Amino acid sequence: MWAIALLVVLGLSVVSSVTLGPAAITPSEAWGSILAHLGIGESTLTPLRDGIVWQLRIPRVLAAAAIGAGLAVCGAIMQATLRNPLADPYLLGLSSGASFGAVLVIVLGFTVAIPVAAFGGALGALALTLLLAGATSRRTTSRTILAGVAVSAALGALTSLVIFWSATGDSYREILSWLLGSLAGSTWATTLLALAAIVLVGVPLMFSAGTLDAFAFGDRAAASLGVAVERTRWMLLAATALLTGCLVAVSGSIGFIGLVVPHAVRLSVGARHRVLLPVSALSGAIVLIWADTLARTLFDPRELPVGVVTAIIGAPLFGLLLLRSRRVL
């Protein structure tokens, strides 16, 4: 019932978000434009207004839904596999690696390569984290988390150095927008990348619910249930990192979705991952759609980075969750 209700809310959120903005679009006009581009009927909008719906707003809303869903699922999986309630998709240095790659190509003037560079930076950060975690002894979750913190700090420092040394003119604004997370540059190409990542990586991760439930009882209990603990953990972490890298490559670093949404959902539907993962995905999609809608409409004609909005909303919400239940930490 939670999933059905959230699916309805998600559909209404998509339609409502498309209609909001400086150019007023009614729901019937938006649906007419969408159906016309799918080969059903004709749009009643002028070419300019039709372009606003199909080329600007629809890709952006769908990208927000995909990225919000993916980050929420990644956060829930990271918290289960690492058994750390503060784990989020960026824990292993992925965000800092993606930021370093993106900033590097921006200052070099190759802005068209931002998604590729960000994805490569995220995977490079993951490889460095895993290498550091297992350099001198057996890789454990605690060592992996600490290695991720170290890699994140180092890459963050390198990113600041590149900005200080090389960024000039308008590149400062573009870099700041990307570092704070933004969906302003969403196109059909980037949106399809995010949707493909959800289908190819996110959906298969949903089927790991039983394994994640076993991890909740500890490694020894999971092993007694037939789970190959070490191999399964690193496979899940690698898949989560791959999905996070794809999403960050599209939107930049958007915080708090992967941390707060799984906790809020867990308090509502319980800790069973068979329910937790899909409900977290739907909730994350809805939250990011409305956060991005606020980011682009609240101070029109100026636009906030969506990461600022999620932080403003997420930090107090996480505090309320802490006050409501001691099980969060």
C-alpha positions in Angstrom: 0.0 0.0 0.0 2.9 2.3 0.7 4.3 1.7 -2.8 0.9 2.2 -4.5 0.3 5.5 -2.6 3.8 6.7 -3.4 3.5 5.8 -7.1 0.4 8.0 -7.3 2.2 10.8 -5.5 5.1 10.4 -7.8 2.9 10.7 -10.9 1.2 13.8 -9.6 4.6 15.3 -8.6 5.9 14.8 -12.2 2.9 16.4 -13.8 2.8 19.3 -11.2 6.5 20.0 -11.5 6.3 20.2 -15.3 3.6 22.9 -15.0 5.4 25.1 -12.5 7.8 27.8 -13.7 7.9 31.3 -15.3 6.1 30.0 -18.4 2.7 28.8 -17.1 1.7 25.4 -18.5 -1.6 23.7 -17.5 -1.6 19.9 -16.8 -3.7 19.3 -19.9 -1.2 21.2 -22.1 1.7 19.3 -20.6 0.0 15.9 -21.2 -0.9 17.0 -24.8 2.7 17.9 -25.5 4.0 14.6 -24.1 1.5 12.5 -26.0 2.2 14.4 -29.2 5.9 13.6 -29.0 5.0 10.0 -28.4 2.9 10.0 -31.6 -0.5 10.4 -30.0 -2.5 13.4 -31.1 -1.2 16.9 -31.5 0.1 19.5 -29.1 -1.9 22.7 -28.6 1.2 24.7 -27.5 3.2 27.0 -29.6 6.6 25.7 -30.7 8.4 27.7 -28.0 6.1 26.5 -25.1 6.2 23.0 -26.5 10.0 23.1 -26.4 9.9 24.3 -22.8 7.9 21.3 -21.8 9.6 18.6 -23.9 13.2 19.8 -24.1 13.6 21.6 -20.7 11.2 20.5 -18.0 10.4 16.8 -18.8 14.1 15.8 -19.0 14.9 17.7 -15.8 12.0 16.2 -13.8 12.7 12.7 -15.0 16.4 13.2 -14.1 15.5 14.3 -10.6 13.2 11.3 -10.2 15.9 8.9 -11.3 18.7 10.5 -9.3 16.6 10.8 -6.2 15.5 7.1 -6.4 19.1 5.9 -7.1 20.7 7.9 -4.2 18.0 6.7 -1.7 18.6 3.0 -2.7 22.4 3.4 -2.6 22.1 5.0 0.9 20.0 2.1 2.2 22.3 -0.5 0.8 25.4 1.3 2.1 23.9 1.5 5.6 23.1 -2.2 5.6 26.3 -3.6 4.1 28.6 -1.4 6.3 26.2 -1.6 9.3 26.7 2.1 9.8 23.7 4.4 10.2 25.7 7.4 9.0 26.7 5.7 5.7 25.6 7.5 2.5 26.4 7.0 -1.2 29.4 9.3 -1.0 31.0 7.6 2.0 33.8 6.0 -0.1 35.1 9.2 -1.6 32.9 9.0 -4.7 31.6 12.5 -4.5 35.1 14.0 -4.1 36.4 11.9 -7.0 33.6 13.0 -9.3 34.1 16.6 -8.2 37.8 16.5 -9.0 37.2 15.0 -12.4 34.5 17.5 -13.3 36.4 20.6 -12.0 39.5 19.5 -13.9 37.7 19.4 -17.3 35.9 22.6 -16.6 39.1 24.6 -16.0 40.6 23.0 -19.1 37.6 24.1 -21.1 36.2 20.7 -22.0 32.8 21.1 -20.5 31.2 18.6 -22.8 33.2 15.9 -21.1 32.0 16.7 -17.6 29.8 13.5 -17.2 32.6 11.3 -18.4 35.2 12.9 -16.2 33.0 12.9 -13.2 32.2 9.2 -13.7 35.9 8.4 -14.2 36.8 10.4 -11.1 34.2 8.6 -9.0 35.5 5.1 -10.0 39.1 6.2 -9.5 38.3 7.4 -6.0 36.6 4.0 -5.3 39.6 2.1 -6.6 41.9 4.3 -4.5 39.8 3.7 -1.4 39.7 0.0 -1.8 43.5 -0.1 -2.5 44.2 1.9 0.6 41.9 -0.1 2.8 43.5 -3.4 1.9 47.1 -2.2 1.5 48.6 -3.7 4.7 46.1 -6.1 6.0 42.7 -7.8 5.4 40.2 -5.2 4.2 37.4 -4.7 6.8 34.4 -2.3 6.7 36.0 -0.1 9.4 39.2 0.3 7.4 37.2 0.9 4.2 35.2 3.7 5.8 38.4 5.3 7.2 40.1 5.0 3.8 37.1 6.6 2.2 37.3 9.5 4.6 41.0 9.9 3.8 40.6 9.7 0.0 37.7 12.2 0.2 39.7 14.7 2.1 42.7 14.4 -0.2 40.6 14.8 -3.4 38.7 17.6 -1.8 42.0 19.4 -1.2 43.1 18.8 -4.8 39.8 20.1 -6.1 40.2 23.3 -4.1 43.8 23.7 -5.3 42.7 23.4 -8.9 40.0 25.9 -8.4 42.3 28.4 -6.7 45.1 28.0 -9.2 43.3 27.7 -12.5 39.6 28.8 -12.4 38.9 32.2 -14.0 35.8 34.1 -15.2 32.6 32.3 -15.6 34.2 28.9 -14.8 33.9 29.8 -11.1 30.1 29.9 -11.3 29.9 26.7 -13.3 32.2 24.9 -10.9 30.2 26.2 -7.9 26.9 25.1 -9.4 28.3 21.6 -10.1 29.9 21.1 -6.7 26.7 22.1 -5.0 24.6 19.8 -7.2 22.4 21.1 -10.0 20.0 19.7 -12.5 19.9 22.9 -14.6 21.9 21.3 -17.4 19.8 18.2 -17.8 19.1 17.1 -21.3 17.6 14.0 -22.8 21.0 12.5 -23.1 22.0 12.9 -19.5 18.5 11.9 -18.3 18.6 8.7 -20.3 22.0 8.0 -18.7 20.5 8.3 -15.3 17.5 6.2 -16.2 19.7 3.5 -17.8 21.8 3.3 -14.6 18.6 2.8 -12.6 17.4 0.0 -14.8 20.7 -1.8 -15.3 22.1 -1.4 -11.8 19.5 -0.1 -9.4 16.8 -2.6 -10.2 19.1 -5.6 -9.8 20.2 -4.2 -6.5 16.6 -4.3 -5.4 16.8 -8.1 -5.5 19.4 -8.2 -2.8 16.8 -7.5 -0.1 17.2 -11.0 1.5 21.0 -10.7 1.7 20.7 -7.2 3.2 18.3 -8.5 5.9 20.9 -11.2 6.7 23.6 -8.6 7.1 21.5 -6.9 9.7 22.2 -9.8 12.1 26.0 -9.6 11.7 28.5 -11.3 9.5 28.5 -14.6 11.5 24.7 -14.9 11.3 24.7 -14.0 7.6 27.4 -16.7 6.9 25.3 -19.3 8.8 22.4 -18.4 6.5 24.5 -19.3 3.5 25.7 -15.8 2.5 29.3 -15.5 1.2 29.8 -12.5 3.4 33.0 -10.9 2.0 32.4 -11.5 -1.6 28.7 -10.4 -1.4 29.6 -7.2 0.5 32.2 -6.1 -2.0 30.0 -6.9 -4.9 27.2 -4.8 -3.4 29.6 -1.9 -2.6 31.0 -2.0 -6.2 27.5 -2.0 -7.7 26.4 0.8 -5.4 29.5 2.8 -6.3 28.9 2.3 -10.0 25.3 3.5 -9.7 26.4 6.5 -7.6 29.1 7.4 -10.1 26.6 7.4 -12.9 24.2 9.6 -11.0 26.8 12.1 -9.7 28.1 12.4 -13.3 24.7 13.8 -14.3 23.8 16.0 -11.3 26.9 16.8 -9.3 27.0 16.1 -5.5 23.5 16.3 -4.0 23.6 15.6 -0.3 21.2 14.2 2.3 19.0 12.2 0.0 20.9 9.0 0.5 21.2 9.6 4.2 17.9 11.0 5.4 15.4 9.2 3.1 16.3 5.6 4.1 16.1 6.5 7.8 12.7 8.2 7.4 11.3 5.3 5.4 12.7 2.8 7.9 10.8 4.5 10.7 7.6 4.2 8.6 7.7 0.8 7.1 10.3 -1.1 9.2 13.7 -2.5 8.4 12.8 -5.3 6.0 14.6 -4.5 2.8 12.0 -6.1 0.5 9.8 -3.1 1.4 12.5 -0.6 2.4 14.3 -0.5 -0.9 11.4 0.2 -3.3 9.7 2.6 -0.9 13.0 4.5 -0.4 13.4 4.7 -4.2 9.9 6.2 -4.6 10.4 8.5 -1.7 13.8 9.7 -2.9 12.3 10.4 -6.4 9.5 12.5 -4.9 11.8 14.4 -2.6 14.3 15.4 -5.2 11.6 16.4 -7.7 10.1 18.9 -5.3 13.5 20.0 -4.0 14.5 20.8 -7.6 11.2 22.5 -8.3 11.8 24.8 -5.3 15.4 25.4 -6.5 14.3 26.7 -9.8 11.1 28.6 -8.8 11.6 29.9 -5.3 13.8 32.9 -6.2 12.9 33.2 -9.9 14.6 34.4 -12.1 17.6 33.3 -10.0 18.0 29.5 -9.5 19.5 27.8 -6.5 21.7 24.7 -6.7 19.4 21.8 -5.7 22.1 20.5 -3.3 21.5 23.7 -1.2 17.8 23.0 -1.0 18.3 19.3 0.0 20.8 20.4 2.7 18.4 23.1 4.1 15.6 20.5 4.2 17.6 17.4 5.1 19.6 18.7 8.0 16.6 19.7 10.2 14.7 16.6 9.1 17.6 14.4 10.2 17.6 16.2 13.5 13.9 15.5 13.9 14.5 11.8 13.1 17.2 11.7 15.8 14.8 13.1 18.4 12.0 10.8 17.3 13.8 7.5 17.5 17.0 6.5 19.2 17.3 3.6 16.8 18.6 5.9 14.1 22.0 6.0 15.8 
